[in-house]
């Protein structure tokens, strides 16, 4: 009932946003009335397609549902940019009106209105096309050195390859996942860390498309933690499926690994919000270190959401690997991510804890990435002072 109410409100808000764009752009287009009606119909179609695209994962007939999802999610990405550029146009026009009021006829306002009305949909289409190409190509490999004070010499150069937020679902299928797996395996990592939000759908729908993850190969194994989207998709079933594929799922627990004779701890916690879905899965970094050997100083935590970092500092971890944010995925959402998460992307430090936040290896929702490229992250532990 609550989800239905939320979805209804979202549709109403979406309708109002479409009306806003239509009223602000269509009247100023330098075309005849028939073409303006075509533009209005396109906005009505967009208003219908976007919720259909979001609902498509619940449809029974998968090929048809995926086609609807593709169309609806592309429409969402296009309208998102259309909305943002319409708002920015209004800000620019307000500034131009102010200038014109102070210095009469300093600007050709009528020309500005027409040119920007044409420019907004063109710019939205261009950024959506570029974003589509960025999202659909295989994630690039990003190499990061993590300088750790008093790192044992034996652990110098230990490599952890992180993938995160693939979001296998209506638009991301087996071939996309295979390309990621092949790229990860070519790096020959010591450890593979999979930091959640791997799926958007049930095991029954997506098992064939997550199957390539079973080929992930690392010297000490591949480890996974749950993200919030696993809990939307049936976490217990997915945990069993990931284990069947050979991934070790860390549920508020740790393992002790040894590299060149020196031990280190690799721990993992359930998603920050997991307790809302299953009380027994409440995220707990301290519990993840229960009965851990006290003499091991290097402790790495896998935690889907960056905001776990505050508890990770208190628990005594050295490094936390997270995802969830997608780096904002595309403008302007990169600015809004910071309202929820303490870190958006890249390497940062909180007290004595290093935290690396991946921009994600896939994408969620619209197949669109702009200013926040997807990544496969190769992290290397090196000796150095923690500034």
LUMZA-799365 format. One record per residue (C-alpha): residue number from 1; residue in three letters; y, x, z. Coordinates in nm, 4 decimals, decimal comma, padded with zeros to 6 digits. Last residue first. Layout:
(NUM ALA (Y X Z))
...
# end
This chain:
(387 UNK (01,2269 04,8183 00,6043))
(386 UNK (00,8522 04,8447 00,6436))
(385 UNK (00,7927 05,2161 00,5990))
(384 UNK (00,5465 05,3226 00,3347))
(383 UNK (00,1806 05,3525 00,2489))
(382 UNK (00,0655 05,1407 -00,0420))
(381 UNK (-00,1275 04,8166 -00,0760))
(380 UNK (-00,1486 04,6993 -00,4364))
(379 UNK (-00,0875 04,3435 -00,5484))
(378 UNK (-00,1859 04,2339 -00,8991))
(377 UNK (-00,0368 03,8904 -00,9567))
(376 UNK (-00,1362 03,6568 -01,2393))
(375 UNK (00,1869 03,4845 -01,3247))
(374 UNK (00,3674 03,1793 -01,4567))
(373 UNK (00,7269 03,2314 -01,5654))
(372 UNK (01,0117 03,0739 -01,3650))
(371 UNK (01,3255 03,0660 -01,5817))
(370 UNK (01,1863 02,7815 -01,7888))
(369 UNK (00,8338 02,6502 -01,7583))
(368 UNK (00,7236 02,3208 -01,9111))
(367 UNK (00,3962 02,1373 -01,9532))
(366 UNK (00,5373 01,8496 -01,7442))
(365 UNK (00,3360 01,7786 -01,4283))
(364 UNK (00,2184 02,0946 -01,2530))
(363 UNK (00,1942 02,4410 -01,4008))
(362 UNK (-00,0567 02,7215 -01,4380))
(361 UNK (-00,0736 03,0652 -01,2741))
(360 UNK (00,1747 02,9978 -00,9968))
(359 UNK (00,5170 03,1375 -00,9124))
(358 UNK (00,3392 03,3460 -00,6487))
(357 UNK (00,4941 03,3921 -00,3059))
(356 UNK (00,4316 03,7299 -00,1428))
(355 UNK (00,4926 03,7562 00,2287))
(354 UNK (00,5283 04,0743 00,4303))
(353 UNK (00,5170 04,0157 00,8035))
(352 UNK (00,6830 04,2275 01,0708))
(351 UNK (00,9813 03,9938 01,0992))
(350 UNK (00,9771 03,7827 00,7866))
(349 UNK (00,9707 03,9907 00,4700))
(348 UNK (00,9902 03,9057 00,1032))
(347 UNK (00,7957 03,9694 -00,2167))
(346 UNK (00,8301 03,7268 -00,5056))
(345 UNK (00,9029 03,3564 -00,5327))
(344 UNK (01,0571 03,0637 -00,3445))
(343 UNK (01,0522 03,1609 00,0226))
(342 UNK (01,1544 02,9554 00,3270))
(341 UNK (01,0150 02,6352 00,1695))
(340 UNK (01,1494 02,2805 00,1730))
(339 UNK (01,5197 02,3060 00,0831))
(338 UNK (01,4508 02,6257 -00,1098))
(337 UNK (01,2476 02,4303 -00,3645))
(336 UNK (01,5665 02,2427 -00,4602))
(335 UNK (01,7312 02,5408 -00,6328))
(334 UNK (01,4264 02,6193 -00,8494))
(333 UNK (01,4270 02,2510 -00,9467))
(332 UNK (01,7275 02,3021 -01,1758))
(331 UNK (01,5844 02,4482 -01,3980))
(330 UNK (01,2121 02,4912 -01,4539))
(329 UNK (00,8980 02,5811 -01,2584))
(328 UNK (01,0800 02,5952 -00,9199))
(327 UNK (00,9189 02,9315 -00,8471))
(326 UNK (00,5919 02,7402 -00,8817))
(325 UNK (00,6544 02,6574 -00,5130))
(324 UNK (00,2920 02,6160 -00,3976))
(323 UNK (00,1925 02,9843 -00,3883))
(322 UNK (00,1095 03,2056 -00,0917))
(321 UNK (-00,0166 03,5509 00,0046))
(320 UNK (00,0600 03,6628 00,3605))
(319 UNK (00,0666 04,0256 00,4702))
(318 UNK (00,0430 04,2038 00,8052))
(317 UNK (-00,0753 03,9173 01,0240))
(316 UNK (-00,0046 03,9127 01,3962))
(315 UNK (-00,0605 03,5457 01,4896))
(314 UNK (00,3110 03,5010 01,5640))
(313 UNK (00,4012 03,6266 01,2177))
(312 UNK (00,1431 03,3945 01,0580))
(311 UNK (00,2911 03,0936 01,2413))
(310 UNK (00,6298 03,1564 01,0781))
(309 UNK (00,4643 03,2395 00,7454))
(308 UNK (00,2944 02,9001 00,7072))
(307 UNK (00,6180 02,7971 00,5344))
(306 UNK (00,5006 02,9859 00,2241))
(305 UNK (00,2471 02,7125 00,1404))
(304 UNK (-00,1039 02,7952 00,0155))
(303 UNK (-00,2028 03,0367 00,2900))
(302 UNK (-00,4161 03,3473 00,2321))
(301 UNK (-00,3679 03,5887 00,5215))
(300 UNK (-00,4126 03,9662 00,5153))
(299 UNK (-00,4695 04,1565 00,8409))
(298 UNK (-00,4408 04,5325 00,8587))
(297 UNK (-00,4568 04,6442 01,2243))
(296 UNK (-00,8304 04,6328 01,2933))
(295 UNK (-00,9023 04,7415 01,6536))
(294 UNK (-00,9113 04,3888 01,7962))
(293 UNK (-01,2162 04,2752 01,6003))
(292 UNK (-01,1652 03,9091 01,5021))
(291 UNK (-01,3102 03,6600 01,7516))
(290 UNK (-01,0624 03,3906 01,6399))
(289 UNK (-00,8350 03,5239 01,3661))
(288 UNK (-00,8271 03,2025 01,1594))
(287 UNK (-00,7610 03,0154 01,4841))
(286 UNK (-00,4202 03,1857 01,5016))
(285 UNK (-00,3411 03,0885 01,1425))
(284 UNK (-00,4087 02,7181 01,2157))
(283 UNK (-00,3889 02,4534 00,9421))
(282 UNK (-00,5310 02,1203 01,0586))
(281 UNK (-00,8586 02,0691 00,8743))
(280 UNK (-01,0374 01,8753 01,1517))
(279 UNK (-00,7565 01,6194 01,1445))
(278 UNK (-00,8311 01,5390 00,7795))
(277 UNK (-00,5597 01,4099 00,5455))
(276 UNK (-00,2510 01,4643 00,7613))
(275 UNK (-00,4125 01,7789 00,9024))
(274 UNK (-00,4097 01,9329 00,5549))
(273 UNK (-00,0288 01,9529 00,5432))
(272 UNK (00,0019 02,3332 00,5767))
(271 UNK (-00,2996 02,3779 00,3498))
(270 UNK (-00,6148 02,5212 00,5046))
(269 UNK (-00,6026 02,8753 00,6329))
(268 UNK (-00,7464 03,2010 00,5050))
(267 UNK (-00,8240 03,5390 00,6529))
(266 UNK (-00,8949 03,8831 00,5081))
(265 UNK (-00,9311 04,1472 00,7741))
(264 UNK (-00,9421 04,5185 00,7041))
(263 UNK (-01,2022 04,7882 00,7650))
(262 UNK (-01,1754 05,1518 00,6516))
(261 UNK (-01,4804 05,3285 00,5056))
(260 UNK (-01,3578 05,3379 00,1450))
(259 UNK (-01,2714 04,9676 00,1669))
(258 UNK (-01,4374 04,7507 00,4295))
(257 UNK (-01,4119 04,3750 00,4630))
(256 UNK (-01,4013 04,1620 00,7778))
(255 UNK (-01,3983 03,7919 00,7024))
(254 UNK (-01,1671 03,5280 00,8369))
(253 UNK (-01,1441 03,1624 00,9305))
(252 UNK (-00,9056 02,8677 00,9204))
(251 UNK (-01,1054 02,7250 00,6275))
(250 UNK (-01,1782 03,0214 00,3998))
(249 UNK (-01,3575 02,9132 00,0824))
(248 UNK (-01,5766 03,1902 -00,0610))
(247 UNK (-01,5970 03,1383 -00,4367))
(246 UNK (-01,9475 03,1471 -00,5860))
(245 UNK (-01,9290 02,8420 -00,8124))
(244 UNK (-02,1255 02,6389 -00,5559))
(243 UNK (-01,8640 02,7337 -00,2958))
(242 UNK (-01,5934 02,5952 -00,5245))
(241 UNK (-01,7933 02,2744 -00,5693))
(240 UNK (-01,8487 02,2272 -00,1954))
(239 UNK (-01,4783 02,2793 -00,1282))
(238 UNK (-01,4012 02,0375 -00,4111))
(237 UNK (-01,6122 01,7616 -00,2622))
(236 UNK (-01,4544 01,8089 00,0815))
(235 UNK (-01,1040 01,8198 -00,0661))
(234 UNK (-01,1130 01,4944 -00,2631))
(233 UNK (-00,8286 01,5040 -00,5169))
(232 UNK (-00,5141 01,4502 -00,3091))
(231 UNK (-00,6529 01,6975 -00,0542))
(230 UNK (-00,7075 01,9576 -00,3260))
(229 UNK (-00,3473 01,8939 -00,4306))
(228 UNK (-00,2193 02,0104 -00,0898))
(227 UNK (-00,3714 02,3539 -00,1355))
(226 UNK (-00,7083 02,4801 -00,0160))
(225 UNK (-00,7936 02,8443 00,0312))
(224 UNK (-01,0060 03,0625 -00,1946))
(223 UNK (-01,1791 03,3999 -00,1831))
(222 UNK (-01,3297 03,6043 -00,4669))
(221 UNK (-01,5552 03,8954 -00,3786))
(220 UNK (-01,5521 04,2501 -00,2450))
(219 UNK (-01,5621 04,4410 -00,5755))
(218 UNK (-01,4191 04,1529 -00,7746))
(217 UNK (-01,5576 03,9126 -01,0358))
(216 UNK (-01,4380 03,5657 -01,1320))
(215 UNK (-01,7124 03,4135 -01,3510))
(214 UNK (-01,7517 03,1020 -01,1337))
(213 UNK (-01,3888 03,0202 -01,2090))
(212 UNK (-01,5101 02,9333 -01,5622))
(211 UNK (-01,6621 02,6100 -01,4170))
(210 UNK (-01,3212 02,4578 -01,3370))
(209 UNK (-01,3185 02,2623 -01,6650))
(208 UNK (-01,6740 02,1318 -01,6401))
(207 UNK (-01,6111 02,0197 -01,2815))
(206 UNK (-01,2987 01,8252 -01,3823))
(205 UNK (-01,3634 01,4511 -01,3898))
(204 UNK (-01,6584 01,4283 -01,1507))
(203 UNK (-01,5001 01,6854 -00,9210))
(202 UNK (-01,1924 01,4637 -00,8947))
(201 UNK (-00,8426 01,5242 -01,0253))
(200 UNK (-00,5485 01,7613 -01,0076))
(199 UNK (-00,7126 02,0970 -00,9402))
(198 UNK (-00,6474 02,4565 -00,8383))
(197 UNK (-00,3747 02,3787 -00,5895))
(196 UNK (-00,4743 02,6682 -00,3654))
(195 UNK (-00,4265 03,0394 -00,3064))
(194 UNK (-00,7061 03,2041 -00,5026))
(193 UNK (-00,7294 03,5645 -00,3802))
(192 UNK (-00,9478 03,8102 -00,5726))
(191 UNK (-01,0383 04,1339 -00,3941))
(190 UNK (-01,1053 04,4887 -00,5151))
(189 UNK (-00,9671 04,4038 -00,8557))
(188 UNK (-01,1091 04,5070 -01,1953))
(187 UNK (-00,7909 04,4124 -01,3868))
(186 UNK (-01,0011 04,2935 -01,6827))
(185 UNK (-01,1572 04,0342 -01,4506))
(184 UNK (-00,8199 03,8691 -01,3907))
(183 UNK (-00,7387 03,8456 -01,7631))
(182 UNK (-01,0801 03,6957 -01,8447))
(181 UNK (-01,0442 03,4414 -01,5627))
(180 UNK (-00,6997 03,3336 -01,6817))
(179 UNK (-00,8150 03,2905 -02,0425))
(178 UNK (-01,1165 03,0905 -01,9231))
(177 UNK (-00,8909 02,8573 -01,7219))
(176 UNK (-00,6858 02,7643 -02,0310))
(175 UNK (-01,0056 02,7147 -02,2309))
(174 UNK (-01,1525 02,4965 -01,9537))
(173 UNK (-00,8691 02,2429 -01,9362))
(172 UNK (-00,5056 02,2081 -01,8377))
(171 UNK (-00,3322 01,8977 -01,9755))
(170 UNK (-00,5036 01,6159 -01,7832))
(169 UNK (-00,6156 01,8313 -01,4906))
(168 UNK (-00,6607 02,1919 -01,3810))
(167 UNK (-00,3580 02,2555 -01,1614))
(166 UNK (-00,3525 02,6372 -01,1842))
(165 UNK (-00,1503 02,6634 -00,8643))
(164 UNK (-00,2529 03,0161 -00,7618))
(163 UNK (-00,3998 03,3426 -00,8815))
(162 UNK (-00,3852 03,6604 -00,6762))
(161 UNK (-00,5366 03,9974 -00,7590))
(160 UNK (-00,5750 04,2161 -00,4516))
(159 UNK (-00,5824 04,5906 -00,5021))
(158 UNK (-00,6432 04,8553 -00,2345))
(157 UNK (-00,4299 05,1540 -00,3424))
(156 UNK (-00,4078 05,3167 -00,0005))
(155 UNK (-00,6728 05,1548 00,2180))
(154 UNK (-00,8459 05,4862 00,2992))
(153 UNK (-00,5150 05,6387 00,4057))
(152 UNK (-00,4806 05,3799 00,6791))
(151 UNK (-00,1513 05,1901 00,6381))
(150 UNK (00,0864 05,3167 00,9038))
(149 UNK (00,3800 05,1228 00,7603))
(148 UNK (00,2856 04,8936 00,4774))
(147 UNK (00,4557 04,9068 00,1384))
(146 UNK (00,3348 04,6202 -00,0859))
(145 UNK (00,3346 04,7303 -00,4500))
(144 UNK (00,3576 04,4458 -00,7017))
(143 UNK (00,2177 04,4208 -01,0547))
(142 UNK (00,2795 04,0994 -01,2524))
(141 UNK (00,0214 04,0033 -01,5149))
(140 UNK (00,1458 03,7393 -01,7610))
(139 UNK (00,0202 03,3829 -01,7495))
(138 UNK (-00,1508 03,2659 -02,0665))
(137 UNK (00,0674 03,0669 -02,3018))
(136 UNK (00,1001 02,6939 -02,2434))
(135 UNK (00,3840 02,6991 -01,9943))
(134 UNK (00,6138 02,9350 -02,1846))
(133 UNK (00,5591 02,7492 -02,5130))
(132 UNK (00,6367 02,4167 -02,3447))
(131 UNK (00,9480 02,5578 -02,1784))
(130 UNK (01,0808 02,6749 -02,5144))
(129 UNK (01,0243 02,3279 -02,6597))
(128 UNK (01,1740 02,1548 -02,3544))
(127 UNK (01,4753 02,3873 -02,3632))
(126 UNK (01,5395 02,3042 -02,7296))
(125 UNK (01,4925 01,9278 -02,6899))
(124 UNK (01,7295 01,9146 -02,3910))
(123 UNK (01,9852 02,1278 -02,5789))
(122 UNK (01,9747 01,8930 -02,8765))
(121 UNK (01,9929 01,5867 -02,6508))
(120 UNK (02,3040 01,7253 -02,4719))
(119 UNK (02,4761 01,8791 -02,7751))
(118 UNK (02,5328 01,5580 -02,9693))
(117 UNK (02,7100 01,3893 -02,6776))
(116 UNK (02,8825 01,7242 -02,6104))
(115 UNK (03,0306 01,7330 -02,9600))
(114 UNK (03,1440 01,3692 -02,9531))
(113 UNK (03,3063 01,3810 -02,6106))
(112 UNK (03,4711 01,7185 -02,6760))
(111 UNK (03,6161 01,5935 -03,0060))
(110 UNK (03,7722 01,2973 -02,8280))
(109 UNK (03,9045 01,5285 -02,5560))
(108 UNK (04,0856 01,7675 -02,7889))
(107 UNK (04,2244 01,9846 -02,5097))
(106 UNK (04,5800 02,0848 -02,4173))
(105 UNK (04,6850 01,7355 -02,5237))
(104 UNK (04,8772 01,6819 -02,1985))
(103 UNK (04,8672 01,9755 -01,9590))
(102 UNK (04,8052 01,8438 -01,6072))
(101 UNK (04,6274 01,5255 -01,7087))
(100 UNK (04,4449 01,7096 -01,9876))
(99 UNK (04,3197 01,9751 -01,7434))
(98 UNK (04,1905 01,7023 -01,5120))
(97 UNK (04,0265 01,5222 -01,8018))
(96 UNK (03,8576 01,8492 -01,9051))
(95 UNK (03,7236 01,8997 -01,5511))
(94 UNK (03,5819 01,5465 -01,5539))
(93 UNK (03,4339 01,6145 -01,8979))
(92 UNK (03,2588 01,9292 -01,7670))
(91 UNK (03,1168 01,7380 -01,4684))
(90 UNK (03,0014 01,4593 -01,6992))
(89 UNK (02,8370 01,7136 -01,9301))
(88 UNK (02,6589 01,8665 -01,6306))
(87 UNK (02,5210 01,5224 -01,5448))
(86 UNK (02,4063 01,4646 -01,9018))
(85 UNK (02,2523 01,8137 -01,9057))
(84 UNK (02,0495 01,7354 -01,5932))
(83 UNK (01,9320 01,3976 -01,7186))
(82 UNK (01,8326 01,5273 -02,0622))
(81 UNK (01,6508 01,8183 -01,8985))
(80 UNK (01,4420 01,5811 -01,6860))
(79 UNK (01,4039 01,3488 -01,9841))
(78 UNK (01,2322 01,6194 -02,1877))
(77 UNK (00,9969 01,7216 -01,9067))
(76 UNK (00,9062 01,3608 -01,8341))
(75 UNK (00,8493 01,2849 -02,2028))
(74 UNK (00,6141 01,5849 -02,2187))
(73 UNK (00,4349 01,4384 -01,9163))
(72 UNK (00,4020 01,0943 -02,0742))
(71 UNK (00,2708 01,2199 -02,4086))
(70 UNK (00,0169 01,4587 -02,2565))
(69 UNK (-00,0889 01,2027 -01,9941))
(68 UNK (-00,1487 00,9372 -02,2598))
(67 UNK (-00,3669 01,1820 -02,4525))
(66 UNK (-00,5532 01,2713 -02,1329))
(65 UNK (-00,6178 00,9042 -02,0542))
(64 UNK (-00,7561 00,8467 -02,4048))
(63 UNK (-00,9962 01,1395 -02,3721))
(62 UNK (-01,0861 01,0393 -02,0120))
(61 UNK (-01,1656 00,6676 -02,0373))
(60 UNK (-01,1548 00,5681 -01,6702))
(59 UNK (-00,7813 00,5783 -01,6027))
(58 UNK (-00,6646 00,7177 -01,2669))
(57 UNK (-00,5474 01,0483 -01,4171))
(56 UNK (-00,3248 00,8487 -01,6535))
(55 UNK (-00,0978 00,7202 -01,3749))
(54 UNK (00,1582 01,0015 -01,4075))
(53 UNK (00,1639 00,9736 -01,7860))
(52 UNK (00,2024 00,5963 -01,7630))
(51 UNK (00,4959 00,6458 -01,5251))
(50 UNK (00,6675 00,8679 -01,7877))
(49 UNK (00,5775 00,6579 -02,0930))
(48 UNK (00,7650 00,3429 -01,9944))
(47 UNK (01,1067 00,4994 -01,9254))
(46 UNK (01,0596 00,7229 -02,2295))
(45 UNK (01,0069 00,4143 -02,4473))
(44 UNK (01,3255 00,2579 -02,3078))
(43 UNK (01,5116 00,5846 -02,3800))
(42 UNK (01,3803 00,5884 -02,7378))
(41 UNK (01,4849 00,2237 -02,7772))
(40 UNK (01,8415 00,3162 -02,6789))
(39 UNK (01,8449 00,5997 -02,9343))
(38 UNK (01,7184 00,3605 -03,2050))
(37 UNK (01,9876 00,1110 -03,1057))
(36 UNK (02,2455 00,3877 -03,1455))
(35 UNK (02,1028 00,4565 -03,4892))
(34 UNK (02,1546 00,0925 -03,5910))
(33 UNK (02,5124 00,0958 -03,4462))
(32 UNK (02,6333 00,3827 -03,6597))
(31 UNK (02,6411 00,7455 -03,5608))
(30 UNK (02,8915 00,9837 -03,3962))
(29 UNK (02,7254 00,9616 -03,0505))
(28 UNK (02,9805 00,8760 -02,7809))
(27 UNK (02,8349 00,5326 -02,6932))
(26 UNK (02,4825 00,6825 -02,6641))
(25 UNK (02,5553 00,9583 -02,4100))
(24 UNK (02,6950 00,8178 -02,0823))
(23 UNK (02,5504 00,4674 -02,0950))
(22 UNK (02,2082 00,5863 -02,2077))
(21 UNK (02,1894 00,8674 -01,9522))
(20 UNK (02,2805 00,6314 -01,6676))
(19 UNK (02,0364 00,3650 -01,7874))
(18 UNK (01,7582 00,6261 -01,7948))
(17 UNK (01,8452 00,7299 -01,4385))
(16 UNK (01,8391 00,3671 -01,3260))
(15 UNK (01,4939 00,3214 -01,4787))
(14 UNK (01,3657 00,6329 -01,3065))
(13 UNK (01,4946 00,5057 -00,9712))
(12 UNK (01,3108 00,1781 -01,0290))
(11 UNK (00,9919 00,3626 -01,1274))
(10 UNK (01,0118 00,5834 -00,8165))
(9 UNK (01,0604 00,2778 -00,5953))
(8 UNK (00,7486 00,1192 -00,7415))
(7 UNK (00,5523 00,4437 -00,6942))
(6 UNK (00,6559 00,4622 -00,3282))
(5 UNK (00,5528 00,1006 -00,2692))
(4 UNK (00,2138 00,1608 -00,4339))
(3 UNK (00,1603 00,4746 -00,2222))
(2 UNK (00,2405 00,2793 00,0953))
(1 UNK (00,0000 00,0000 00,0000))
# end
